[in-house]
Amino acid sequence: MSTEISAHRRKLLEDLAVAGRENSNAAVMFHSATATAMGLGLTEEKAVDLLERHGPLTAGEIVKLTGLAPASVSGLIDRLAAKGFVRRVKDAADRRRVIVEIDYAYVAKYAPLFDGIARGLMELYERYTDDELSVILDFLRRATEVQTAATAALAGGEAVSSDTS
């Protein structure tokens, strides 16, 4: 089997790398702007998103989902609690266990910051067939696994895998 790739595929891979970087930059800049509007740092804003999507989590679960170092997550939770976005609660089943939960009433006031992008993405999705959306979804899930593993490697932590193969 030849390891040579066609010029067309090479160009597609180059364009994909550039588009991925551009998309990443746009996402970081959007979330940086929303974080600033919320009075948060970028990692704090993304942690709030994580808690919104997954519900209450322990610090250890946040470490596994983000790939961040445990000490970083402890500081992150402290900052979010001090700013009113989350609270620590004792687990009803195990009082030694502490769970971090979002304060939905407090966070709700920031929902309008995301209306424009949510509307724009819904319009974008309308351009694709169900089969195309399935391929896009598969790519995004796999790319997220790669990125989470790379984050964990940089932080010296352990990444969680959702095994989308």
N, C-alpha and C positions, 0 to 999 in steps of 0.2 A: 504494500500500500504506500502510495506516494505521500510525502509530507508537504509537498508543494500545494499552495492554494492559488486559486485563480486571481487574476488582477481585480476582477469584480468583487470577489469575497474580501480581498485585502482592503479595498476601498470601503466596502460596507463596514468592516471591522474598525477601520480608522474613523469613519463617520460616526459609528456607534460610540466609540470611546469619547469623541468630542461632544456628541449630543448628551452622553451620560454626565460628563463633567459640567456641561452647561445647565442641565437639569438639576444637578446637585447644587451648583452655585445659586440657581434661582430659588431652590427650596431653602437653602441656608439663609439667603437674603430675606425671603418672605418671613421665615420663622424668627429671624433676628429682629425684623421690624415689628412683628406681633409681640415678641418677648419684650421689646422696649416699651411698647404701648401698654403692656401688662405690668411693667415694673419688675420684670424677671430677666435672668440671664437665659441664654439659649438652651442650655441643658435643663434648666428649671422648667422652661416652657414645654420642652419635649417630655419631661417627666410627668407634668400635669396631663398631657395628651395620653401618655401611657396609662395613667391611673383612670382616666376617663374611659379608655377602651377596655381595660382589663378588670376594672373594679378594684376594691381594696387589696393591697399587697403587703407582704412583709418586706423588710429591707433586703433580705436574702433573695426574694423573688425579683425585686427590682434589679439587683446585681445580675442575676441570671438573664433577665430580659434585655438589659442594656449592654452588658459586657463591661460595665464600669467597675472600678475597684471598690471593695466594701467601704473603705474610709471615705471615698468620694461620695458614695450613696448616703452615708450617715450625715455628712455635711449638707448634701442636697436636701435631705428630708428636714434637717434643722432650719435651713433657709426658707423652704416652702411653708413650714409651720409658722415661722416668725412673720411671714408675709400674709398669712391667712388663707392660703390655698389648700392646705391639707391639715389634718389632725391625726395624732397618734391615739389609737384606742386599744384597750386590752382585748384580746381574743376571749370571747365568752366561754369557749370550750377549754382554753388553756391560758389562765391569767398571767403566765410568765411570758407569753407570746404577745408581741406588739404588732399591730396592723396599721398601715398608713392608708387613710381614706381621704378622698377629695371632698372639699366643701363645695358641693354643687351650687348652692345658693350664691356663694361668693364668686365662683368661676363663671356663672351664667351671664354676668354683666359683660363678659368679654366675647361672648358668642358672635356679636355682630362683626367682629374683626375678621371672621372666617366666612361670612356670607358671600362675598365676591368670588373667592376662589372656589367655594363649593358650587356655586352657580356655574362658573366657567368650566369646571371639570365635568359637571353633568352634561353641559352642552357638548363638550368634547367627546364624551362617551357615546353620545347619540350618533356620531360619525362612523362607529365601528359595529360590525356584526357580532353576534354572540360568540362565534368561533374566534374571531379576532380578539375580543375582550378576554376570552379564556387564555389565549397565548400571552397577552399582555399581563394578565394576572399571574400566570405561571412564572414569567420572567421577573416580575416585581418581587414575588415571594422568594425566588432563588437568589436574586441580587441582594435582597435584604439579609438572607442567611450569610452570604459572602461578606457583606459589610459588617454584620454583627460579630462574626468570627474575627474579622480584622480588628474591630474595636477592642474585643476581648484580648486579643494578642498584644495590642499596644498597651492596654491597661494591666496586663498580666493576670487577667481574670479568666473565667470560664464562660463561654457563650452557650446559650440554649439553642438547640436545633429543633425546628418544626418539621424536619424531614419531608420536604415537598417533592421528593423524587417520584 
